[in-house]
Amino acid sequence: MHAEHGTSSWHGTAWEGVALRRTRAGADPDAPLRAIALPAAWNGEEAAAALAALLPGKGPVSLPRAAEAWIGRAVARGRRAGLLGTAEAPRLAAALRGLLLARRGAPGAEVWRGDAGAEPRFVLNLPAFLDDEGDFDAEGFAEACALGVLALDCLGGGRARRLRLGFADLAGLLAALGLPYDSAEARDAGAAIAALARGAAEAESGRLAARCGARETAPPLPPCPPPVAALPGLAEAACSALRAAAAFPGRRHAALLALAPPDAAEALLGAETGGIAPAAGATRPTLAEDGTVREVPTAALLRARRRFPAAAEGLLAPVSPAARAAMAEAVTPFLHAAPPTPAALPAPRAAAVRRHRGSSLHVTVGGHRVALRTAEDETGRLREVAFTLSKEGAAFRSLMDAFAEAVSLGLRQGVPLEAYVDAFAYTRFGPAGAVEGDPAIGRATSVLDWAFRRLALDHLGRRDLPDPSEEDCAPDALGSPAQQAPLLPLDLPPHPAPGREAAGGRRRLLRLVG
């Protein structure tokens, strides 16, 4: 962990002297690991994975170098378009660096990747504008909104008539303020923040119009939002910004403020939800070094505990779709486009349950990378499983997907997990061999063998399923004629299960998928 000075253009900038933490991460669990360099103050592997996702490829990635690429494009295009003068260009670059280092704002993935023709967006991370006392920096937020408008206009070469400035993690901000998401005061807070963003963005568009020529007439601005007791002065700041915007007779842009579905840019900033979406919960699953899945507090919960320790978890409890709709109704009058709606849910079945939590386990079996993802209901009972295999062909992956869906349907219909464990533990087919990444299971005769013995450990507490021998995992280990009976198509366990055969007997009856 040390300061990086590999590029002379960093000297005299905010990057000079920034200590970088070096790690290895992939854009997703199945992607190859890459060398990632981030500021040491940015704790958490999520930011490293987000940076890898923002810049697809195989080589190393450094945040300063990646940021300077799009900052340089914004400055160069802004100067060519006449939006920036000689003195204004370095000020814009310095302000963008400062905003990113503070994890307050950044452009969307299309800007990091340099996607030609894509409509750029800029997102602000709302919890990052809280100070140590829990007060919201309204002035800093308004300045960041104006900076985002200028950066987007520069990136578009001064030609875009519609910009996409947005904010993220309203739910995390509300929890830090002690406001339940489904409350009138929370909706007032959301409206006040949107109004402040609208006023600051409109005012910056008016300033650009005064310098470079107006292309739009000034639209009627929304009324001032109601005051918010938990955020004193926020409504007044919003009203002041709206009045400042009204002083400009013309605009450079027809639309400015629009929330968008989140991408890796939100994760890079540490935002845990996109736009006005409610929190997913107070904890998130993570894979510990010993191979077990643990629930760890979210950043929102940690912030809420500082001021409201007794109520913190309740502030992040799941809310109804009606609560989310009410928040959208409160915020939308201050936006230039309606916020994105949640993804439609499938029609409910009689036995359907709502998913609250899950886990993701990543290992290699016989040198092949495998991911096992699970989902549980509110009681912790396993309801869904899914597999991801990185090296196998499309046909095999499709078969595994269909198998996992069949198992998930059975679990939701009441087939006990024990029946699946007895049916598929020690099933033999390739890939097989040494298991890396799971300290409790050293060898497996197949992906299904590892998966169902791991599920037995995690969900049934079973420790009567030892590792098979090296001979059992060998490619030429055919076993007895009974063991060579093909398993495809795979038969589901009977329901109700007639009773498990002894674990020892099952271990002796290894089957071969042929």
N, C-alpha and C positions, 0 to 999 in steps of 0.2 A: 504494500500500500504506500504509494508515494506520488509526488507531483509529476506530471508528464509534461515535458517541454519539447516534444518532437517536431513541432511546427513553429517556424519563426513568426507566423502571423498571429500566434496566440500572445506574444509578448505585449504587455500593456493592456490586455483585455481581462475580463473577469475570469477567464480560464487559467490565467497564469497563477501558479501556486496552489491550484485546486488539487487536493490529494485524491487519486483515483484508486478505487478498489477493483482488483482484477478477479474475475470469476469465469466459469464456463456455464453456458446455458444454451438451450434450444428454443426455437419459437413455439414448439409444442412437445409433448412427451415423446413423440416418435421421431423428432427431427434430430440431426446430428448436433453434438455440442460444439459451440464456438467460443472463442475467447472474447469476453465482454469487459470493457473498462467503463466504470461509472464512478461518479463522486462517492467518496467513502462515506459521506453523511447519508447517502441513500441506502438505508438498510433494507434488506429483503431481496429475495431472488426473483420476485415478480417483475421488478423493474428491468432486470437483466433479460428475462424472457421476452418482455415487451419490446426492448430495443432490438433483440434478435428478430422479432416478428415485423418490426417497422422496416428493417433492412434485410430482406431475404438474401440468402447466399450461403457461402461456406467459410469465408474468411473471417478474421477478427474484426470486431466493431468497437470503436471508441466514441463515447457520447460527444466529446468536444469536436472531433472531426466530422461526425455525422451532422451535428447541429450547425457547424460553420458552413456546411454545404448549402443548406436551405437558407440560412441567414444571408450568405453571400448572394444567392439568387435573388432574394427579396430586395436587397440593397441595389444590386445591379439593374434589375428591372425597374425599380422605383426611380432610379436616376435617369434611365433612358426615357421613362414616361413623363419626366418632369415633376414627379411627386416629391422628390427629395433634392435638396440643394447640397452643396459641398459640405456644409456644417451639419446638415440634418442626417446625412447617411450614417456617419459613425455613431450618432446618438441613437438612431433606430437599432443598429446592430448591438450596441451596449445594452439597451433596454430589453431587447429580446433575449440576450444571454442571461441577464439578471432575472427575468421572468421564468426562464427555464430552470436555472439553478435553484431558485426558490420553490420549484415545482408548482408554480402558480398557473402557468399556461404554456401551451405548445400547439403547433399545427397538427392537423390530422395525418393519417398514414400516407395519403396521396402526396403530401408535400415532402415528407421524409424520403419517400421513394422516388420523387421526381417524376411522377406519372404525368406524361404530357396529355393535355386535354381534360384531365380530371378537375372537377370543381373543388378548389381547396376550402378547407374549413379551419377554424381556430377555436380551441376549447380552453376554458378556464376552470381550474380545480377549486371549488368553493371552500372546502375545509382549509386549504392552504392560506386563506386570507384571515384566519383566526389568529390572534396573538396569544401569548402565554396566559393571559388573564381570561381568555375566552371571548374577547371582544372582536367584532368583525371590522376589518379595515375597509370601510366603505370608500374612502378616498383612493386607496390603492387599487381597489376593484374597479372603480370608474376609470382610473388611468390605464389599467390593464385592458379594459374594454376598448378604449380609444386606440391603444397600441395594437390590439388585434385587428381592428378595422384598417388601420394604416398598413399593417403587414400584409393582410389579405389583398388590399388594393394594389400594393406593390407587386406581390406575387402574380397577380393577374395582369400586370403591365398597365394598370390604370384603365383597362377596358371593361371590366366586369361591372354590370349594373346591379347584380344581386350578390351579396356576400353571405357567408355562413359563419357568423360568430355565435358561440354557444357556451354553456357552462355544464359542469358535471358534479355529481355526488351531493345533490341537495339533501338527500337522506342523511348522509354523514354529518353535514353541517347542522341539520335540525337536531340530531341526537346530541351533538356536542353542546347545543344550546339548551338541552333539556326539554325539547318540544316534541311530543308524540306526532308522528307523521299524520295521523288521522285526527287532527285538531284544527280548530278555526285559527288559532294563533300560528300554527305551522303554515297554513295556507296563506295567511297575511304575510308571513316572512318570505315565502316563495314569490308572492306577487311583488313585494317590495324589491327583492333582488332582481327580478326580471325587469321591473320598471327602471331601476338604476342602470342596468345594462342597456336598456332601450334608449334612455336619455343620453348616456355617455356615447353610445354608438352613433345616434342621430347627430349629436353635436359634432363629432369628428367628421362625419360625412358632410356636414354643413361647412366646416372649416376647409375641407378639401375642395368643396364646390366654390368657396370664395376665392381660393387660390388658382384652381385649374378650370373653373367653369362649371356651372350647374347643369345637370342633365335631367333633374327631376324637380318638380315643385314640392315645397314643404308639405308633408301630409299632416292631417290633424293628429295630434298626439293624445295618448290615453290620459285619463285623469290620474291624479296622484293616488298612490295606494294608501290603505289605512295604516296607522302607526302600529309598531310591533314592540310590545313591552320588553321582550327578550333581546331586542336589537335597538336600543335607543339611538335615535338620530338617523336610522337607515331610511325611514320614509321621508324625512326632511331632505336627506341627500338625494333621494330619487326625484323628489319634486324640484329640487334645485337643478339637477341634470336635465330634466324635462323642460324647465324654463329656459335653460341655456340653449337647448336645441331649438326651441321655438324662436329664438332671436335670429336664426339664419333663414333667409327667405327661400333658399334653394338647397337641393341635396345633390350629392354625387351618385347616390345609389337608391334604387327603388325598394330594396329590402336588405336588412342587415342581420337581424337576430333570428336564428333558427336552430333549434336543438336537433341533434342527429343521433342515430344509434352509435354507441361507443365502439372504438376500435382500440388498437394497442396504445394509442397516444394517451388515453385515459389511464391505462395501467402504468405507463411510464411515469405519469405524474403522481401516482398513488391514489387516484380516484377509484372507489370501489363500486360505484353505480354510475350509470349514464343519465345525464339530464335530470329529470324530476322523478326518476324511478325510485320506488321504495327500497329499503334495505332488504337483502336476501336473508338476513339473520344476524345474530350476534357473534357467531363463530364460523370458521371455515375448516374443512378437512385438510390435513397435510400428512405427508408420509415421513415418519421419523427415521433416524439413521438405523434403528434396530428392525425396520421393516414393518412396524405397526402403524396403524392409521390413528392419528390424534386430532382432536378438535382444538384449534387455537383461536384466540380472540381476534376479531377484525380490528383494523385501525379505528373504525368508528366506535367500537366498544371501548377501546383503550382511552380514546378522547372523552367519551361520555363518563367513564369512571372517575376521571379527575375531579369533576364537579358534582356528579350525581351518582355516587357509587351504588346506592340502594336501588335506583330506578334504571340504571344503565341498560340492562338486558331487556327490560320491558320497552324501552324506547326504540329498540331495533327488532321488535317482534313482527312477524308477518302481518300484513294488512290486507283488507279485502279489495277486490277490483273497484268497488265503489269509492274507496278512499283515494285510490290512484286517479280515478276519473274526477273526483272533486278537486284534487290538486291541479290537474290539467285545466279544469275550468277556471281556477283562480289565476293561473299563470298565463294562459293563452292570450288574453286581451293585450298583453304587453309584448308579445312575440310577433314576428312577421310571417310565421308559418306555424301551424298546429304541431305540437310535440308528437314524436312517433308513438304509435300505439303498441302495446305489448303484443308479442306473437300470439296468434290465435291458438287456443287449446283444442285438442280433439274432443269430439262429443263424448260425454261421460258414459262409462259402462257401469253396470250394477256393482261390480266389485272394484271399481277404480278408487285409488287413493291418491292423495296429494303428496308429492315428493318434498321432503324437507332437508335431507342431508344425504351425503354419499361419500365415496372415496375413490381414489385413483391410485393404483399400484403399478409400478413399472419394474420389470425384471428382464433378464435374458434367459432363454431356455435353449440349451444347445447352441449358443451363439446367435440366436434370433431374438430381437427385441419384441417384447410383448407388453401390452398395457391391459389391465383388468379394471374396468370401472363398474362401480356398484351404486345403487340408490336404495334408500331406506325410507319407510314411512315414519310418521311421527312417534311411533313406539320403538323405533330402531330395528324393526323387522325387515329383512332383505326382501326387496320387491323387483329389482331389475339388475341384470348383469350385461356387460358388453365387452367385446374384445377388440383390440387393435393390434395387428401384426404388420411389422414394417417390411419384411422381406418376401412375404408369400405372394403368390399370384392372385389375380383378381377373382378367379373362380374359388380358390380356397378361402379367401377373405369373405366372399359372399356367402359361402357355406357356413363359416363361423358366425357371421352376422345372423343368418337365419336360425342357427342353433341357439345363439344367445337370446334371440327373440322368443323362441319356443320355450326356453327355460324361464324367461321372464313372465310369459303368459301363464305358465304353470304355477310359478310362485304367487302371482296375483290371484290365481284361482284356488289357492290353498294347498298345493302340493308341498309337502314339507321339504326343507332343504336337505335333511338327512337322506331322503330318497335319492336325490341327485348326487350327493356325495358318494353313496354306496354304489351308484350306477356308473359313475365316471372317474372316480379316483383310480389311479393305476392303469387307466386306459393307455394302450401303447400305440403310438404313431409319431412320425417325425414332424417337427423337430423334437429331439429328446436329448437328455444328458444333464450336464451341470447347470444349476440355477444360480445366477448372479443377481444380487440385489435383494434377496430374501434370506436373512440370516437363519430363519427357522426351517427352511426347506433347501437342502443342498443339491438334490437330484430329482429329476422328474422323468417319467416315461413318455410324457406328451405335455402339450400346453394345457389340455383339460385336466390331466393329473395334477399339475401344479395348481391350477386355478381352483379346483374343488377341494384340494387339501388345504389351500390357503383360506377359502371360505369356511371350511370346517373349523379351522383355528380361530378365525375372527368372530364367527357368528354362532358356533356351537360349542366352543371351548374344547374341542376334541384334540387330544394328543396321543391317540392310539393309531395314528397313521404314519409310520416311520418312512424314511426315504427308501426307495428301492435300491438294489445293488447296482454296481456299475454294469454287470452283465445284463441285467434287465433293461438298462438304458441303451445298450449297444444296438447299432442299426441292424445287425444280423441275428438279434435275439428273437427267434420266432416263437419259442415256447411250445406248448403242447398243441395238438390239433384243436382242442376246445378253445384255446386262447387265440387261435388263428382265425376264428370266425369273424368276418367283417362286421363292423359296427355301422356301416352306412347302408341305408339310411338309419340314423340314430333313433332308437326307440325311447320314448319318454317313460319315466317311471309310472307304474300304475297309480291311480288315485281312487280311493284312498290307498296308501301304501300298505301291502299285506304284512309288513314287518321286515326289519332289516336282517339280512344274513350277517353272520359274525364278521367283524372287521378282518380278523385273521383269514377267514375263508375267502373273503373278497380279495384280499391282497394276493392270495395264491392263484386267483383266477384272472390273470392278466389277459387282455384281449388285444388283438392286432387289427388295426384298421388297414385293410388292403384294397 
